[in-house]
Amino acid sequence: MIETAGQRYRLRRDTMFSESSQGIYFSNSTSGFEICGDHAYRAFRAVYPLLEGEYTEAELREALGEEAWERLQIFIGPLREHGYLRLVDPCEDIVLDGATEMRFDDQLNFLSHYTDEPRRAFSRFRSAPLVVVGDGECARALVRALTDNGAGDVRLVLPTSDAEPPVDAPPEVRVVRGDPRTDHDILQGAQVLILTPCAASSDLLLHGVDEEPGRLVLPVWAFGDELIVGPVNWGGTGSQGPRWADAVQSLTTHDTDSASSLFWSRAWAGMPTGRETTWVPAVERMIAVIAAFEVFKATTGAMEPETGESILVLDCHTGETRRHRVLPNRLLRTVSQNSERLAEMARAAAESLARPPEPAGRILPEDLDAYTDLVGERTFPISEFLDEDLEQLPLKVSAARLVDGPPKPVNVGGADLWNVAGARLDAVRRALALHLEHWAPVREGQAPPSASVVDSLDSRLRHDLKPTGPTVSAIDVATGDTLSVRAAATATLSPANSASAYVRSCGGTGVGHNVREAVEDALASAAVELALHAVTTDGAGVVLHEQDTDDKTAFLYSCARDMEIVPELIDLGVWLGRHVVVARADSPSGPLWEAAAEDTTDGAVAAALTGLIGAFQRGDGTSTWTSLSHPGLTGASIAVAEDGAPVGREPRILICDITSPELDAVGLVACKVLTEDAGEGTVQ
């Protein structure tokens, strides 16, 4: 271990500082922070030339004296903590010959701003065996970029016999001819395998070369008029990071022109993908440099590669490069069994059902943060929020555009009394619930279920059909017994339920930051489903008349009058301990209706009115959540009576963990509450 006294303090080259009202503000290309103090700015201006990597700690102590050295710690501590100041280790055990050190002095100096051991980091890159596959300008430029920055062991594999080798290839490069699709030994020994656009690379990726254990593969590939780098499972075996197939699936889902069809037709035909714009030599050289820098970051360990979670996309028309995060795709992944989380869901459901539900709190802007990790163009389930052009009075309204799941994109609306963040959260949670309704989870290594399989859920199962297909684990909330249910019951809009054996009213879906939040959301959703099923089959609700209510409900009634909305409120009774209310009204585009479940009748009235008024206010054809999620029902389907709302029966409640890979990747949780009248389910 090198003594601290022999290390040199070096301020990152991209560090900027300026005087602030409280003291001094530091910033660089990625972050910023402030150090408070009356004379902090003047003091740092006087000492920062000493932090350029020329002096060791011992030399600074001697030059400044102990008292001044202690005062300097006011800056050194925070600068070190935020990564602005490196304590550079000479790494005397790393031997670089003089010519190498002189030739790559810029690279060593660059690394010293990102790691305390730049020589050791450079040595890792220098000795890493790298293999590049390709026969085009991208492959040649990539080899040059790697060797120009210090790579000392590069193998260029030319997969076609007529490919021209690089002119004046440096001695660090070994050129090998051979087809890696048939000669697998040609790729052996590579720490990083870089696949550049060519037919051989397309075939290797289609056959899952990047999914082989112990192999790091950096794909450089074309999609339409774009060249793309990544993603790479830099974490190695056991990591759950995104793969090339996840990126392709996401881009295909979001494709609005012919890029995906061209990609797949050329890839399966064994041809390079992309259009003519992707074969311009200057553009190929640009993407090669980007890819080489990713390899440099990963092998030195000095910086986090961007391609670990994202793809880097170069627009070949404009030269613009953008980063898009890629999530593990639910269509390509099996989901690991998380028995602990499922048990926690069952406990949370039992506790919630044993006490009155808590009133919903006011939504804060930060509550939206985790959900925005699932919103974005090109690679996320939800492409964007549609609210920039919406009138935000009297309510705050938004809509989330769901791309991944339904056959075509669907705009899911949301509304909130307080802020746009609340409206966005309302929209995105409902959109994710619809997203999950299209996905039946397949579990890892799923053996035939040893527990009983619940095949029917009350009268919600079409008894002329026999359900088949995969199962998911469920826990009976009342007894704690573990059962198996058909995956189709948890995702009624998925291919698993193509025969329509189960209908939507089997249960409710919930999404949340944690288990308890997801369970509460699912129970509320299930309560609405139970109530709607009851009043549209053999029951009726009771009309509620406007009366003295709390301030929130009074405000919503006032908004309805101002907008010339004449809502009819119908009490559907208490289900799963939650009061369920429907609000319905005529609109210029047709009847609208919204159902909500809350801890009190007033709360349910407020929630239903909020959804109804929000749909009127958006005026963009975005219907209410209830209208969207129940296309076979209308508000007119609900019968009303004079003798009171229906009395909710206590159903058997099963709970399932349906957290998809996408939600799991961003730290969200999803569960499904399935309901079944006790004794009526057919257990086989």
C-alpha positions as CSV (number, residue, x, y, z in Angstrom):
1,M,0.0,0.0,0.0
2,I,1.4,3.4,-1.0
3,E,1.7,5.9,1.8
4,T,-0.6,8.9,1.4
5,A,2.3,11.3,1.9
6,G,3.7,10.1,-1.4
7,Q,0.6,10.7,-3.4
8,R,-0.1,13.9,-5.5
9,Y,-3.2,16.0,-5.3
10,R,-4.6,16.8,-8.8
11,L,-7.8,18.8,-9.5
12,R,-9.9,17.5,-12.4
13,R,-9.2,19.4,-15.5
14,D,-12.8,20.2,-16.2
15,T,-13.3,21.8,-12.7
16,M,-14.7,25.3,-12.7
17,F,-15.3,27.5,-9.6
18,S,-17.0,30.8,-9.0
19,E,-17.9,33.0,-6.1
20,S,-21.4,32.5,-4.7
21,S,-23.5,34.4,-2.2
22,Q,-22.6,31.8,0.4
23,G,-19.0,31.2,-0.5
24,I,-17.7,29.3,-3.5
25,Y,-19.5,27.1,-6.1
26,F,-17.7,24.2,-7.9
27,S,-18.9,22.5,-11.0
28,N,-17.8,20.2,-13.8
29,S,-19.4,18.4,-16.7
30,T,-21.5,16.2,-14.5
31,S,-22.2,17.8,-11.2
32,G,-21.9,20.8,-8.9
33,F,-21.8,21.7,-5.2
34,E,-21.1,24.7,-2.9
35,I,-18.8,25.3,0.1
36,C,-20.0,28.0,2.4
37,G,-17.7,30.5,4.1
38,D,-17.1,34.3,4.1
39,H,-13.7,34.1,2.5
40,A,-13.9,30.7,0.8
41,Y,-13.6,32.0,-2.7
42,R,-10.5,34.1,-2.0
43,A,-8.9,31.4,0.0
44,F,-9.3,28.8,-2.7
45,R,-8.1,31.1,-5.5
46,A,-4.8,31.4,-3.5
47,V,-4.2,27.7,-3.1
48,Y,-5.7,25.9,-6.1
49,P,-2.4,26.2,-8.2
50,L,-1.0,23.8,-5.6
51,L,-3.5,21.1,-6.6
52,E,-2.3,20.5,-10.2
53,G,-0.5,17.2,-9.5
54,E,3.0,18.7,-9.0
55,Y,3.2,18.3,-5.2
56,T,2.9,15.4,-2.8
57,E,1.0,15.6,0.4
58,A,4.3,15.7,2.3
59,E,5.6,18.6,0.1
60,L,2.3,20.5,0.7
61,R,2.5,20.1,4.4
62,E,6.1,21.3,4.4
63,A,5.4,24.3,2.2
64,L,2.2,25.4,3.9
65,G,2.8,24.5,7.5
66,E,0.5,22.4,9.6
67,E,-2.0,25.2,10.5
68,A,-2.5,26.2,6.8
69,W,-2.6,22.6,5.8
70,E,-5.5,22.0,8.3
71,R,-7.4,24.9,6.8
72,L,-6.9,23.5,3.4
73,Q,-8.9,20.4,4.5
74,I,-12.0,22.6,4.3
75,F,-11.7,22.3,0.5
76,I,-9.9,18.9,0.1
77,G,-12.5,16.9,1.9
78,P,-15.6,18.0,-0.1
79,L,-13.6,18.0,-3.4
80,R,-12.5,14.4,-2.8
81,E,-16.0,13.4,-1.8
82,H,-17.5,14.8,-5.0
83,G,-14.7,13.3,-7.2
84,Y,-13.2,16.7,-8.2
85,L,-9.8,16.1,-6.6
86,R,-7.7,12.9,-7.2
87,L,-5.0,11.7,-4.9
88,V,-2.8,10.3,-7.6
89,D,-0.9,7.1,-6.7
90,P,2.5,6.8,-8.5
91,C,1.9,3.0,-8.8
92,E,5.6,2.2,-8.7
93,D,4.9,-1.5,-9.2
94,I,3.6,-0.7,-12.7
95,V,6.5,-0.6,-15.1
96,L,6.0,1.3,-18.4
97,D,9.0,1.7,-20.7
98,G,10.0,5.3,-21.4
99,A,8.8,5.3,-25.0
100,T,5.4,4.0,-24.0
101,E,5.0,6.5,-21.2
102,M,6.0,9.4,-23.5
103,R,3.8,8.3,-26.3
104,F,0.7,8.0,-24.2
105,D,1.3,10.8,-21.8
106,D,-2.0,12.4,-22.7
107,Q,-3.9,9.3,-21.9
108,L,-2.1,8.9,-18.5
109,N,-2.8,12.5,-17.7
110,F,-6.5,12.1,-18.8
111,L,-6.9,9.1,-16.5
112,S,-5.4,10.9,-13.6
113,H,-8.5,13.1,-13.5
114,Y,-10.8,10.1,-13.0
115,T,-8.8,7.6,-10.9
116,D,-6.2,7.7,-8.2
117,E,-4.1,5.0,-10.0
118,P,-3.8,6.2,-13.6
119,R,-0.8,4.1,-14.4
120,R,-2.5,0.9,-13.2
121,A,-5.7,1.8,-15.1
122,F,-3.7,2.4,-18.3
123,S,-1.8,-0.8,-17.9
124,R,-5.2,-2.7,-17.8
125,F,-6.2,-1.2,-21.1
126,R,-2.7,-1.7,-22.6
127,S,-2.7,-5.5,-21.8
128,A,-6.4,-6.2,-22.4
129,P,-6.8,-8.7,-25.3
130,L,-9.3,-7.1,-27.7
131,V,-10.9,-8.7,-30.8
132,V,-12.6,-6.6,-33.5
133,V,-14.8,-8.3,-36.1
134,G,-15.5,-6.6,-39.4
135,D,-14.3,-5.8,-42.9
136,G,-15.5,-2.2,-43.3
137,E,-14.3,1.3,-42.5
138,C,-15.8,1.1,-39.0
139,A,-13.6,-1.9,-38.1
140,R,-10.4,-0.3,-39.5
141,A,-11.1,3.0,-37.7
142,L,-11.9,1.2,-34.5
143,V,-8.6,-0.6,-34.6
144,R,-6.8,2.7,-35.1
145,A,-8.6,4.4,-32.3
146,L,-7.8,1.6,-29.9
147,T,-4.1,1.5,-30.7
148,D,-3.7,5.3,-30.9
149,N,-4.9,5.4,-27.3
150,G,-2.7,2.7,-26.0
151,A,-4.2,-0.7,-26.6
152,G,-1.4,-3.2,-27.0
153,D,-3.2,-6.5,-27.9
154,V,-5.7,-6.0,-30.7
155,R,-6.8,-8.8,-33.1
156,L,-8.7,-7.8,-36.2
157,V,-10.8,-10.6,-37.7
158,L,-11.7,-10.2,-41.4
159,P,-14.7,-12.5,-42.0
160,T,-14.5,-12.3,-45.8
161,S,-11.7,-13.5,-48.0
162,D,-11.7,-10.4,-50.2
163,A,-11.6,-7.8,-47.3
164,E,-8.7,-5.4,-47.4
165,P,-6.5,-5.3,-44.3
166,P,-5.7,-1.9,-42.8
167,V,-2.9,-0.1,-44.4
168,D,0.2,0.4,-42.2
169,A,-1.4,-1.5,-39.3
170,P,0.6,-0.9,-36.1
171,P,2.5,-3.8,-34.5
172,E,-0.1,-4.1,-31.8
173,V,-2.6,-5.3,-34.3
174,R,-2.8,-8.9,-35.6
175,V,-4.9,-9.4,-38.7
176,V,-6.6,-12.8,-38.9
177,R,-8.8,-14.0,-41.8
178,G,-11.6,-16.4,-40.9
179,D,-15.3,-16.6,-40.5
180,P,-16.2,-16.5,-36.8
181,R,-19.6,-18.1,-37.5
182,T,-17.9,-21.4,-38.4
183,D,-14.5,-21.0,-36.8
184,H,-15.4,-20.3,-33.1
185,D,-11.8,-20.6,-31.9
186,I,-10.9,-17.4,-33.8
187,L,-12.7,-15.4,-31.0
188,Q,-11.2,-17.2,-28.1
189,G,-9.2,-15.3,-25.5
190,A,-10.9,-11.9,-26.0
191,Q,-11.5,-9.8,-23.0
192,V,-13.8,-7.7,-25.1
193,L,-15.2,-8.7,-28.4
194,I,-16.3,-5.8,-30.6
195,L,-18.6,-6.6,-33.5
196,T,-18.8,-3.9,-36.2
197,P,-21.5,-3.8,-38.9
198,C,-21.1,-6.8,-41.3
199,A,-23.0,-9.9,-42.1
200,A,-20.9,-12.1,-39.7
201,S,-21.7,-9.7,-36.8
202,S,-25.4,-9.8,-37.5
203,D,-25.4,-13.6,-37.5
204,L,-23.4,-13.8,-34.3
205,L,-25.7,-11.4,-32.5
206,L,-28.9,-13.1,-33.8
207,H,-27.5,-16.4,-32.4
208,G,-26.9,-14.8,-28.9
209,V,-23.1,-14.5,-28.9
210,D,-23.5,-11.6,-26.4
211,E,-25.4,-13.9,-24.0
212,E,-22.7,-16.5,-23.7
213,P,-21.3,-16.8,-20.1
214,G,-18.0,-15.1,-19.5
215,R,-18.0,-13.1,-22.8
216,L,-18.1,-9.3,-23.0
217,V,-19.5,-8.2,-26.4
218,L,-19.7,-4.6,-27.6
219,P,-22.0,-4.5,-30.6
220,V,-21.8,-1.7,-33.2
221,W,-24.8,-2.0,-35.4
222,A,-27.1,-0.2,-37.8
223,F,-30.8,0.4,-37.5
224,G,-32.4,2.5,-40.2
225,D,-30.4,5.7,-40.6
226,E,-28.6,5.3,-37.3
227,L,-25.5,3.6,-36.1
228,I,-25.6,2.3,-32.5
229,V,-23.1,1.2,-29.9
230,G,-24.2,-1.2,-27.1
231,P,-25.5,-2.3,-24.9
232,V,-22.9,-4.4,-23.1
233,N,-23.3,-6.6,-20.0
234,W,-20.1,-5.1,-18.5
235,G,-21.0,-6.7,-15.1
236,G,-20.3,-10.1,-16.6
237,T,-21.9,-13.4,-15.7
238,G,-24.8,-13.1,-13.3
239,S,-25.5,-9.5,-14.2
240,Q,-29.0,-8.6,-15.1
241,G,-28.1,-5.7,-17.4
242,P,-29.7,-5.2,-20.8
243,R,-28.6,-7.2,-23.9
244,W,-28.5,-6.5,-27.6
245,A,-31.8,-8.3,-28.1
246,D,-33.5,-6.0,-25.5
247,A,-32.4,-2.9,-27.5
248,V,-33.5,-4.3,-30.8
249,Q,-36.9,-5.3,-29.3
250,S,-37.4,-1.8,-27.9
251,L,-36.4,0.0,-31.1
252,T,-38.7,-2.3,-33.0
253,T,-41.6,-1.6,-30.7
254,H,-41.1,2.2,-31.1
255,D,-40.5,2.1,-34.8
256,T,-42.8,4.4,-36.8
257,D,-41.3,3.8,-40.3
258,S,-39.8,0.9,-42.1
259,A,-36.5,0.8,-40.2
260,S,-37.4,-2.3,-38.2
261,S,-38.8,-4.3,-41.1
262,L,-35.6,-3.5,-43.1
263,F,-33.5,-4.4,-40.1
264,W,-35.1,-7.8,-39.6
265,S,-35.3,-8.7,-43.3
266,R,-31.6,-8.0,-43.9
267,A,-30.5,-9.5,-40.6
268,W,-32.2,-12.9,-41.2
269,A,-30.9,-12.9,-44.8
270,G,-27.4,-12.7,-43.4
271,M,-26.8,-9.2,-44.7
272,P,-25.5,-6.1,-43.0
273,T,-28.3,-4.0,-41.6
274,G,-29.0,-0.3,-42.0
275,R,-29.5,2.0,-45.0
276,E,-27.1,3.7,-47.4
277,T,-26.5,6.6,-44.9
278,T,-24.9,4.2,-42.4
279,W,-22.1,3.2,-44.9
280,V,-20.6,6.7,-45.3
281,P,-16.9,6.3,-44.3
282,A,-16.8,9.5,-42.2
283,V,-19.9,8.4,-40.2
284,E,-18.4,5.0,-39.7
285,R,-15.3,6.6,-38.3
286,M,-17.4,8.7,-35.9
287,I,-19.1,5.7,-34.4
288,A,-15.8,3.8,-34.2
289,V,-14.3,6.5,-32.0
290,I,-17.4,6.4,-29.7
291,A,-17.1,2.6,-29.4
292,A,-13.3,2.8,-28.8
293,F,-13.9,5.2,-25.9
294,E,-16.4,2.9,-24.4
295,V,-13.8,0.1,-24.4
296,F,-11.2,2.4,-22.9
297,K,-13.6,3.4,-20.1
298,A,-14.5,-0.2,-19.3
299,T,-11.1,-1.8,-19.4
300,T,-9.3,1.0,-17.5
301,G,-12.0,1.0,-14.9
302,A,-11.5,4.7,-14.5
303,M,-15.0,5.7,-15.7
304,E,-18.4,4.1,-15.9
305,P,-19.2,3.1,-19.5
306,E,-22.4,4.5,-20.8
307,T,-23.2,1.4,-22.6
308,G,-23.7,-0.7,-19.4
309,E,-27.3,0.5,-19.3
310,S,-27.8,2.4,-22.5
311,I,-27.2,2.5,-26.2
312,L,-25.4,5.4,-27.9
313,V,-27.3,6.3,-31.1
314,L,-25.6,8.3,-33.9
315,D,-28.0,9.9,-36.4
316,C,-26.2,9.5,-39.7
317,H,-28.1,12.5,-41.2
318,T,-27.3,15.1,-38.6
319,G,-24.3,13.6,-36.8
320,E,-26.1,14.0,-33.4
321,T,-25.4,11.4,-30.8
322,R,-28.0,10.6,-28.1
323,R,-28.1,8.1,-25.3
324,H,-31.1,5.9,-24.6
325,R,-31.4,3.7,-21.6
326,V,-32.3,0.1,-22.4
327,L,-34.3,-2.0,-19.9
328,P,-34.5,-5.8,-19.8
329,N,-37.5,-6.5,-22.0
330,R,-40.3,-8.5,-20.5
331,L,-40.9,-10.4,-23.8
332,L,-37.4,-11.8,-23.8
333,R,-36.8,-12.6,-20.1
334,T,-38.0,-15.1,-17.6
335,V,-38.6,-13.7,-14.1
336,S,-36.9,-15.1,-11.0
337,Q,-39.2,-16.3,-8.2
338,N,-39.1,-13.7,-5.4
339,S,-40.8,-15.6,-2.6
340,E,-39.8,-13.1,0.0
341,R,-41.5,-10.2,-1.9
342,L,-44.6,-12.3,-2.5
343,A,-44.9,-13.1,1.2
344,E,-44.4,-9.5,2.0
345,M,-47.3,-8.6,-0.4
346,A,-49.5,-11.1,1.3
347,R,-48.7,-9.7,4.8
348,A,-49.3,-6.1,3.5
349,A,-52.7,-7.2,2.0
350,A,-53.8,-8.9,5.2
351,E,-52.9,-5.8,7.3
352,S,-54.6,-3.5,4.9
353,L,-57.8,-5.5,4.9
354,A,-57.8,-5.7,8.7
355,R,-58.1,-2.0,9.2
356,P,-59.7,1.0,7.5
357,P,-57.7,2.1,4.4
358,E,-55.6,5.2,4.9
359,P,-56.7,8.3,2.9
360,A,-54.5,9.1,-0.1
361,G,-51.9,11.8,0.6
362,R,-51.0,14.8,-1.6
363,I,-48.7,13.8,-4.4
364,L,-45.3,15.6,-4.4
365,P,-43.2,16.1,-7.5
366,E,-40.4,13.8,-6.2
367,D,-43.0,11.0,-6.1
368,L,-42.8,10.9,-9.9
369,D,-39.0,10.4,-10.1
370,A,-38.9,6.6,-10.3
371,Y,-41.7,6.4,-12.8
372,T,-39.9,8.8,-15.2
373,D,-37.2,6.2,-15.7
374,L,-39.9,4.3,-17.7
375,V,-40.8,7.3,-19.9
376,G,-38.8,8.3,-23.0
377,E,-38.7,7.9,-26.7
378,R,-37.2,4.9,-28.5
379,T,-36.7,2.4,-25.6
380,F,-39.2,2.8,-22.8
381,P,-42.7,1.4,-22.4
382,I,-44.1,4.9,-22.2
383,S,-42.8,7.3,-24.9
384,E,-43.8,10.6,-23.5
385,F,-46.2,12.8,-21.4
386,L,-48.7,14.7,-23.5
387,D,-49.5,17.8,-21.4
388,E,-47.4,20.7,-22.7
389,D,-50.4,22.1,-24.7
390,L,-53.1,21.2,-22.3
391,E,-55.0,23.9,-20.3
392,Q,-54.1,23.3,-16.6
393,L,-57.2,24.9,-15.1
394,P,-59.3,24.0,-13.1
395,L,-57.4,20.7,-12.6
396,K,-53.9,19.7,-13.5
397,V,-54.1,17.1,-16.3
398,S,-51.7,14.9,-18.3
399,A,-51.6,11.9,-20.5
400,A,-49.0,9.1,-20.9
401,R,-48.5,7.6,-24.3
402,L,-48.2,3.8,-23.8
403,V,-46.3,2.2,-26.7
404,D,-45.2,-1.2,-25.4
405,G,-48.1,-3.6,-24.8
406,P,-51.2,-2.7,-26.8
407,P,-51.3,-3.5,-30.5
408,K,-51.0,0.3,-31.2
409,P,-50.0,3.2,-28.9
410,V,-52.6,4.3,-26.4
411,N,-52.9,7.6,-24.6
412,V,-53.8,7.1,-20.9
413,G,-55.1,10.2,-19.1
414,G,-54.5,11.4,-15.5
415,A,-55.7,14.3,-13.4
416,D,-54.8,15.8,-10.0
417,L,-56.1,18.7,-7.9
418,W,-52.7,20.0,-7.0
419,N,-49.9,19.8,-9.6
420,V,-48.9,18.4,-13.0
421,A,-46.6,15.9,-11.3
422,G,-49.6,14.4,-9.6
423,A,-51.5,14.2,-13.0
424,R,-48.5,12.6,-14.6
425,L,-48.1,10.1,-11.8
426,D,-51.8,9.2,-12.1
427,A,-51.4,8.7,-15.9
428,V,-48.2,6.7,-15.7
429,R,-49.4,4.3,-13.0
430,R,-52.5,3.6,-15.0
431,A,-50.5,3.2,-18.2
432,L,-48.2,0.7,-16.5
433,A,-51.2,-1.2,-15.2
434,L,-52.4,-1.5,-18.8
435,H,-48.9,-2.4,-19.8
436,L,-48.8,-5.3,-17.3
437,E,-52.2,-6.5,-18.4
438,H,-50.6,-7.4,-21.8
439,W,-47.8,-9.5,-20.1
440,A,-48.2,-12.9,-18.5
441,P,-45.0,-13.6,-16.5
442,V,-43.0,-16.7,-17.2
443,R,-40.9,-17.8,-14.2
444,E,-37.3,-19.1,-14.3
445,G,-37.0,-22.8,-14.4
446,Q,-40.7,-23.3,-13.9
447,A,-41.5,-26.9,-13.1
448,P,-45.0,-28.3,-13.2
449,P,-46.8,-26.9,-10.2
450,S,-46.9,-29.1,-7.1
451,A,-49.5,-27.0,-5.4
452,S,-53.1,-26.9,-6.4
453,V,-53.9,-24.8,-9.5
454,V,-56.8,-22.4,-9.3
455,D,-58.5,-22.6,-12.7
456,S,-61.7,-20.7,-12.2
457,L,-62.2,-17.3,-10.5
458,D,-65.9,-17.2,-9.6
459,S,-68.1,-16.6,-12.6
460,R,-65.4,-14.6,-14.3
461,L,-64.1,-17.8,-16.0
462,R,-65.7,-18.9,-19.2
463,H,-66.6,-22.5,-18.1
464,D,-66.7,-23.8,-21.7
465,L,-62.9,-23.3,-21.9
466,K,-60.3,-25.2,-20.0
467,P,-57.4,-22.9,-19.1
468,T,-53.9,-24.0,-20.0
469,G,-50.4,-22.5,-20.0
470,P,-47.9,-21.4,-17.5
471,T,-48.7,-20.7,-13.9
472,V,-47.6,-18.1,-11.3
473,S,-47.4,-18.5,-7.6
474,A,-50.1,-16.9,-5.5
475,I,-50.8,-16.7,-1.7
476,D,-54.2,-17.0,-0.2
477,V,-54.3,-13.9,2.0
478,A,-56.7,-15.4,4.5
479,T,-54.9,-18.7,5.0
480,G,-51.4,-18.0,3.9
481,D,-51.5,-21.1,1.6
482,T,-49.4,-21.0,-1.5
483,L,-51.2,-21.9,-4.7
484,S,-50.7,-21.7,-8.4
485,V,-52.9,-19.7,-10.7
486,R,-52.8,-19.5,-14.5
487,A,-50.7,-16.7,-15.8
488,A,-53.5,-15.8,-18.1
489,A,-55.6,-14.6,-15.1
490,T,-53.0,-12.0,-14.2
491,A,-52.8,-10.6,-17.7
492,T,-56.2,-10.9,-19.4
493,L,-55.0,-8.9,-22.5
494,S,-51.9,-11.1,-23.1
495,P,-51.4,-13.9,-25.6
496,A,-51.7,-16.3,-22.7
497,N,-55.4,-15.4,-22.5
498,S,-56.0,-15.5,-26.2
499,A,-59.0,-17.8,-25.8
500,S,-60.5,-15.2,-23.3
501,A,-60.8,-17.8,-20.6
502,Y,-60.5,-15.0,-18.0
503,V,-62.0,-11.5,-18.1
504,R,-60.8,-8.3,-16.5
505,S,-62.9,-8.5,-13.4
506,C,-60.9,-11.3,-12.0
507,G,-58.9,-8.8,-10.0
508,G,-56.8,-5.6,-9.8
509,T,-53.3,-4.5,-10.7
510,G,-51.2,-2.2,-8.5
511,V,-47.9,-0.5,-9.1
512,G,-45.8,1.4,-6.5
513,H,-42.5,2.5,-5.1
514,N,-42.7,-0.3,-2.6
515,V,-44.7,-3.4,-1.8
516,R,-47.2,-1.7,0.5
517,E,-47.9,1.0,-2.1
518,A,-48.4,-1.5,-4.9
519,V,-50.7,-3.7,-2.7
520,E,-52.9,-0.7,-1.7
521,D,-53.2,0.3,-5.4
522,A,-54.1,-3.3,-6.4
523,L,-56.7,-3.7,-3.6
524,A,-58.3,-0.4,-4.7
525,S,-58.3,-1.6,-8.3
526,A,-59.8,-5.0,-7.3
527,A,-62.5,-3.3,-5.3
528,V,-63.6,-1.4,-8.4
529,E,-63.6,-4.6,-10.4
530,L,-65.7,-6.4,-7.9
531,A,-68.2,-3.6,-7.6
532,L,-68.5,-3.2,-11.4
533,H,-69.0,-6.9,-11.8
534,A,-71.7,-6.9,-9.2
535,V,-73.7,-4.0,-10.6
536,T,-73.5,-5.1,-14.2
537,T,-74.6,-8.6,-13.6
538,D,-77.1,-9.0,-10.7
539,G,-77.0,-5.8,-8.7
540,A,-77.5,-2.0,-8.8
541,G,-76.1,1.1,-7.3
542,V,-77.7,4.0,-5.6
543,V,-77.7,7.6,-6.9
544,L,-75.8,10.1,-4.7
545,H,-77.0,13.7,-4.5
546,E,-74.8,16.7,-4.0
547,Q,-74.8,17.7,-0.3
548,D,-72.6,19.4,2.2
549,T,-69.2,17.7,1.8
550,D,-65.6,18.5,2.4
551,D,-63.8,21.3,0.7
552,K,-62.2,19.1,-2.0
553,T,-65.5,17.6,-3.1
554,A,-67.2,21.0,-3.0
555,F,-64.5,22.4,-5.2
556,L,-64.9,19.6,-7.7
557,Y,-68.7,20.1,-7.9
558,S,-68.0,23.8,-8.5
559,C,-65.6,22.9,-11.3
560,A,-68.2,20.7,-12.9
561,R,-70.8,23.5,-12.9
562,D,-68.3,25.9,-14.4
563,M,-67.6,23.5,-17.2
564,E,-71.3,22.8,-17.7
565,I,-70.8,19.1,-16.7
566,V,-73.8,17.4,-15.2
567,P,-72.3,14.4,-13.4
568,E,-74.4,11.6,-11.9
569,L,-72.7,10.0,-8.9
570,I,-73.6,6.3,-8.1
571,D,-72.6,4.6,-4.9
572,L,-71.6,1.0,-5.6
573,G,-71.1,0.0,-1.9
574,V,-68.1,-1.1,0.1
575,W,-65.8,-3.7,-1.4
576,L,-62.6,-5.0,0.2
577,G,-63.1,-2.3,2.8
578,R,-63.1,0.5,0.2
579,H,-66.0,2.7,-0.8
580,V,-66.6,2.5,-4.6
581,V,-68.3,5.3,-6.5
582,V,-69.0,5.9,-10.2
583,A,-69.3,9.3,-11.8
584,R,-70.9,9.5,-15.3
585,A,-71.8,12.3,-17.6
586,D,-72.5,13.1,-21.3
587,S,-69.8,14.8,-23.3
588,P,-69.6,16.2,-26.9
589,S,-67.7,13.0,-27.8
590,G,-70.1,10.6,-26.1
591,P,-70.8,9.4,-22.6
592,L,-67.9,9.4,-20.1
593,W,-67.7,7.6,-16.8
594,E,-65.1,7.0,-14.1
595,A,-65.0,4.6,-11.1
596,A,-62.9,5.0,-8.0
597,A,-62.3,3.3,-4.6
598,E,-61.3,5.2,-1.5
599,D,-61.4,5.1,2.3
600,T,-64.7,7.1,2.5
601,T,-67.6,7.8,0.2
602,D,-66.6,11.5,0.0
603,G,-63.1,10.4,-1.0
604,A,-64.4,8.1,-3.7
605,V,-66.7,10.8,-5.0
606,A,-63.7,13.2,-5.2
607,A,-61.5,10.7,-7.0
608,A,-64.3,9.8,-9.5
609,L,-65.1,13.4,-10.2
610,T,-61.4,14.2,-10.6
611,G,-61.0,11.5,-13.3
612,L,-64.3,12.6,-15.0
613,I,-63.5,16.3,-15.1
614,G,-59.9,15.6,-16.2
615,A,-61.2,13.8,-19.2
616,F,-63.5,16.7,-20.1
617,Q,-60.7,19.2,-19.6
618,R,-58.2,17.3,-21.7
619,G,-60.6,17.4,-24.6
620,D,-58.1,15.4,-26.7
621,G,-60.1,12.2,-27.1
622,T,-58.4,10.7,-24.0
623,S,-61.1,8.9,-22.2
624,T,-61.3,8.2,-18.5
625,W,-59.3,5.3,-17.1
626,T,-62.5,3.2,-16.5
627,S,-63.7,3.8,-20.0
628,L,-60.3,2.8,-21.4
629,S,-59.8,-0.3,-19.3
630,H,-63.4,-1.6,-19.8
631,P,-64.1,-1.2,-23.5
632,G,-67.0,-3.7,-23.2
633,L,-68.9,-1.6,-20.6
634,T,-70.4,1.8,-20.5
635,G,-71.7,4.0,-17.8
636,A,-75.2,3.2,-18.9
637,S,-74.5,-0.5,-18.0
638,I,-74.8,0.4,-14.4
639,A,-78.2,-0.1,-13.0
640,V,-79.5,2.1,-10.1
641,A,-82.0,1.3,-7.4
642,E,-83.6,3.2,-4.6
643,D,-83.0,0.7,-1.8
644,G,-79.3,1.1,-1.2
645,A,-76.0,0.0,-2.8
646,P,-75.1,-3.6,-3.2
647,V,-73.5,-5.3,-0.2
648,G,-70.1,-6.6,-1.0
649,R,-69.4,-10.2,-0.3
650,E,-66.1,-11.2,1.3
651,P,-64.3,-12.9,-1.5
652,R,-61.3,-15.2,-1.3
653,I,-58.3,-13.1,-2.1
654,L,-55.1,-14.3,-3.9
655,I,-52.1,-12.2,-4.4
656,C,-49.4,-12.5,-7.1
657,D,-46.1,-10.8,-7.7
658,I,-46.2,-9.5,-11.3
659,T,-43.2,-7.2,-11.2
660,S,-41.9,-7.1,-14.8
661,P,-38.2,-6.9,-15.6
662,E,-38.6,-3.3,-16.7
663,L,-40.2,-2.2,-13.4
664,D,-37.7,-4.2,-11.4
665,A,-34.8,-2.5,-13.2
666,V,-36.0,0.9,-12.0
667,G,-36.9,-0.1,-8.5
668,L,-40.7,-0.3,-8.8
669,V,-43.0,-3.1,-7.7
670,A,-46.2,-4.5,-9.2
671,C,-48.7,-7.0,-7.8
672,K,-52.0,-8.6,-8.8
673,V,-54.9,-9.1,-6.5
674,L,-57.2,-11.9,-7.7
675,T,-60.6,-12.4,-6.2
676,E,-62.7,-15.6,-6.0
677,D,-65.9,-16.4,-4.1
678,A,-64.9,-18.9,-1.4
679,G,-65.9,-22.4,-2.3
680,E,-66.9,-21.5,-5.9
681,G,-63.5,-21.8,-7.5
682,T,-62.6,-25.1,-9.2
683,V,-59.3,-26.3,-7.9
684,Q,-57.6,-29.0,-9.8
